[in-house]
Amino acid sequence: MDTNLEARMGDMTVDFTCMDILRIGLDVARGMSHLHDNGVTHFDIKPSNILLDREDGAKLADFTCSRRKLTSTISAEGRGTLGYVAPEILKHALRKGRFCAQDPKPHFPAEKIDVYSFGKVLLKCLTGDLSHAESQAEKARGSYPELWDLIRQCVAVDPVDRSTCREVVAALEGMVEGRGDWRAGRPREEIWPESTRL
């Protein structure tokens, strides 16, 4: 693999189209789905853990935090990266007074933890920011409504309200194969904060 998504987004000479983001997202979602189908939760999906080849084909990497699950819930003690970690994990960790929470170990819906992190990756690709800044959110909602809706479903605070991995794959496949000029748009030019534009 050539580089990772974090480095590619930081390269001021690279200007992804929305279709590029959709294709990268679809590759990652399919990889995430494969993991989940085989009982593995990644726990640390973030741009630096998404490797890209020269054609921007994407692969998930860094399985240091990954866990094989034997049930539909999993203990997520001290796993993930701030900014991308699901709120239910962060809430438990903060209640314990540290990011690496100790006993009792709560159990969370395993698949939904990765879906949340994946949604944050899409948010970063689309808006250049993780904070849901209202000005960027309005532009994203107006210019890329289908992708924005998917992101919102992925980053729902309550895991029950989040999309499943299969739903994410199906939605991205529909967007990639669908019609609409919006897919040729360049979010970095239209939405990203001024300081991060070309």
C-alpha positions in Angstrom: 0.0 0.0 0.0 1.1 3.5 -0.8 -0.1 5.6 2.1 -2.9 6.0 4.5 -6.1 8.1 4.4 -4.8 10.5 7.2 -1.7 11.4 5.1 -3.7 11.6 1.9 -6.2 14.1 3.5 -3.3 16.1 4.9 -1.7 16.4 1.4 -2.8 19.8 0.2 -2.3 18.7 -3.4 -5.0 15.9 -3.1 -8.6 17.0 -3.7 -10.9 14.0 -3.4 -14.2 14.0 -5.2 -17.3 12.8 -3.3 -17.1 9.7 -5.5 -13.5 9.1 -4.3 -14.8 9.3 -0.7 -17.7 6.9 -1.5 -15.4 4.3 -3.0 -12.9 4.5 -0.2 -15.7 4.3 2.3 -17.2 1.3 0.4 -13.9 -0.6 0.5 -13.6 0.1 4.3 -17.2 -0.9 5.0 -16.8 -4.2 3.1 -13.6 -4.9 5.1 -15.4 -4.0 8.3 -18.3 -6.3 7.3 -15.9 -9.1 6.6 -14.4 -8.7 10.1 -17.8 -8.7 11.7 -19.0 -11.7 9.7 -15.9 -13.5 11.2 -16.5 -12.4 14.7 -13.9 -9.7 14.9 -14.4 -6.1 16.0 -11.7 -3.7 14.9 -12.1 -1.1 17.7 -9.8 1.5 16.1 -11.1 2.6 12.7 -9.6 6.0 11.9 -7.9 7.6 8.9 -4.4 6.5 9.8 -5.6 2.9 10.0 -7.0 2.9 6.4 -4.3 2.1 3.9 -4.6 3.4 0.3 -2.9 2.1 -2.8 -2.1 4.3 -5.9 -5.7 4.0 -7.2 -7.1 4.9 -3.7 -8.2 1.3 -3.1 -8.6 1.1 0.7 -7.8 -1.6 3.2 -8.2 -1.7 7.0 -4.9 -2.0 9.0 -3.6 -2.1 12.6 -5.5 -4.8 14.4 -3.8 -4.1 17.7 -7.1 -3.2 19.4 -9.1 -5.8 17.6 -11.0 -8.4 19.6 -12.7 -11.6 18.6 -16.1 -11.8 20.0 -18.0 -14.8 21.1 -21.3 -13.0 21.7 -23.1 -10.0 20.2 -21.7 -7.7 22.9 -18.1 -7.1 23.9 -16.0 -5.4 26.5 -14.2 -2.5 25.0 -12.0 -1.5 27.9 -9.5 1.2 26.9 -9.9 0.6 23.2 -10.2 3.2 20.4 -8.9 6.6 19.5 -10.3 9.8 21.0 -12.3 11.6 18.3 -13.3 8.3 16.7 -14.3 6.2 19.8 -18.0 5.5 20.3 -19.6 7.6 23.0 -20.8 4.7 25.1 -17.2 3.6 25.5 -16.0 7.1 26.2 -18.8 7.7 28.7 -17.9 4.6 30.7 -14.2 5.5 30.6 -14.8 9.1 31.8 -17.1 7.9 34.6 -14.2 5.9 35.8 -12.0 9.0 35.7 -9.6 7.7 33.0 -9.8 6.7 29.4 -8.6 3.1 30.2 -11.6 2.0 32.3 -11.2 -0.8 34.9 -13.8 -3.2 36.3 -16.6 -3.7 36.1 -16.2 -4.1 32.3 -19.5 -3.2 30.6 -20.4 -4.9 27.3 -21.4 -2.9 24.2 -22.9 -3.9 20.9 -19.7 -4.9 19.1 -20.6 -4.0 15.5 -22.0 -0.6 16.4 -18.7 0.5 17.9 -17.0 0.1 14.6 -19.9 1.7 12.7 -19.6 4.8 14.8 -15.9 5.1 14.2 -16.4 4.5 10.5 -19.1 7.3 10.5 -16.5 9.7 12.0 -14.0 8.8 9.3 -16.6 9.7 6.6 -17.4 12.9 8.5 -13.7 13.8 8.5 -13.5 13.1 4.8 -16.6 15.1 4.0 -16.1 18.1 6.2 -12.4 18.1 7.2 -13.5 18.2 10.8 -14.8 16.0 13.5 -16.7 18.6 15.6 -19.9 18.8 13.5 -19.4 22.5 13.1 -22.8 23.9 12.1 -21.5 25.8 9.0 -19.9 22.7 7.6 -22.9 20.6 8.6 -25.3 22.9 6.7 -23.1 22.8 3.6 -22.7 19.0 3.7 -26.4 18.5 4.3 -27.2 20.7 1.3 -24.5 19.5 -1.1 -24.3 15.8 -0.2 -27.6 14.9 1.4 -27.4 11.1 0.9 -23.9 10.8 2.3 -24.8 13.2 5.1 -27.8 11.1 6.1 -25.6 8.0 6.2 -23.0 9.7 8.4 -25.7 10.8 10.8 -27.0 7.3 11.0 -23.5 5.9 11.7 -22.7 8.4 14.4 -26.0 8.3 16.3 -25.3 8.6 20.0 -27.5 5.6 20.9 -26.0 2.4 19.4 -29.6 1.1 18.7 -30.1 4.0 16.3 -26.9 3.4 14.3 -26.9 1.6 11.0 -25.7 -2.0 10.8 -22.6 -2.7 8.8 -24.7 -4.4 6.1 -26.9 -1.3 5.9 -23.8 0.9 5.5 -22.4 -1.3 2.7 -25.8 -1.3 0.9 -26.1 2.5 1.2 -22.6 3.1 -0.1 -23.1 0.6 -3.0 -26.3 2.5 -3.9 -24.6 5.9 -3.9 -21.6 4.6 -5.9 -23.9 3.0 -8.5 -26.5 5.7 -8.4 -26.9 8.9 -10.4 -26.4 12.5 -9.6 -23.8 15.2 -10.2 -23.3 15.6 -6.5 -20.8 12.7 -6.6 -18.4 14.7 -8.7 -18.3 17.5 -6.1 -15.2 18.3 -4.2 -15.9 18.6 -0.5 -12.5 20.1 0.3 -13.3 23.1 -1.9 -16.9 23.4 -0.8 -17.1 22.5 2.9 -13.7 22.1 4.6 -12.5 25.0 6.8 -10.5 27.7 4.9 -7.3 26.7 6.6 -7.4 23.2 5.2 -8.2 24.0 1.6 -5.9 24.0 -1.5 
